[in-house]
Structures are given as structure tokens and as C-alpha cells.
Amino acid sequence: MTINDYLTIYANDKSDQYHHLPAPSVAQKITSILAGCFSPKTFDQNRKEMLADKFEVTDAGMEKLLKVITVDDKSYEKIK
């Protein structure tokens, strides 16, 4: 996924601040970690919360990001 694709999704997200997708710069950092180390099957709730806390993203925002970057429930896509 390119940064422009993510920016389009981010701009169209009408959620409140607690449910909104993370900022593009933060999303790039998160996806670089996820794409290199985890798959949806190996990424558990504790890791989601830990990563959300580390990057100061709400849990709901992290969940939305995971839905955006998940490819066929087998891998995460990196935002380039």
C-alpha cells in the first residue's frame, strides 16, 4: 500500500478522535514493524495493546489500522 492510498483512507475516515486511524507517519512506523515480524494469526491482543501504547494510538484506532493493512488474513501490508 502506498502512502497516497493510506492518505485517501485516512482523509475519508469520519470517526471521532478515539476511533480514528493513526496519523500516516505513525501508521508507517507501525506497519513496518507488523509486516516484518507478525501475521494476523501470531499478533495477539497483548501485542496489539503494547504497540498501541508505544505509539500513543487508541486501541480502536489500532484495530481499524489492522483491518486496513490485513491482506487475505495471512499477512500485513507495509505502507510505503
N, C-alpha and C positions, 0 to 999 in steps of 0.2 A: 504494500500500500504506500502510495506517495504521500508526502506532507500535504499536497493540494487536495487529495481525496479526503484526508482526515479533516482538513480545514473546512471543507464543504459540509461534512457530517457535523462537525463542531458548531459551525455557524447556524445550522438548522436545528440544533438541539434546543428545544424550548423549555427544558426542565428548570426548576429552581436551583439555587446555588448548591444545595446539598445533594442533588441528583444529577447535576450537570457533568458532562465529560470533563476529564482533566485538560488543562491547557496544552496546546500542541507541544511545547518544549518538554513538559513533564511526561506527556504520553510517549514521546520518542525515547526518553530515558527508560521508562517502564517497559516498553516493547522490546528494547534492545536486550534487557535482562530476560524477559519471558521467552523471546524467540530463541535465544541461545541456550537456555537451561531447562525449560519446562514444556510440558504438553498439558492440555486440559485435564488429562487423567492424573497427572502427577502433581498438579497445582492445587493443594488443599486449602481449606478455609483459613487455617492459621497463617499460611504463607501469604494469602490474599490480604489479610488484615495487617500483617507485618509490613508488606510492601506499600500498602495504602498509608500506613502511619509514617513510614520512612519518607515518602514523597508528599506528605500532607494532602492526601486525596481522601475524600469521603468513601466509605465502603460502597455506597450506592454508585458513586462515580466510577469506582474501580470495576464494579460489576458491569456497568454499561460499556466501559472500555474493553473488557474481556469479550463481550458479545460482538463488538465491532471488529476485533482483531482475530477472532477464532475462525480457523479455516477447516471446514468439514469435521469439526470436533476432534481433529487429530493433531493440530499444531497451532501456534500463534504466529501471526504475521507481523513482521517488523515494519515500523513506519520510517520511511527513508526520506 
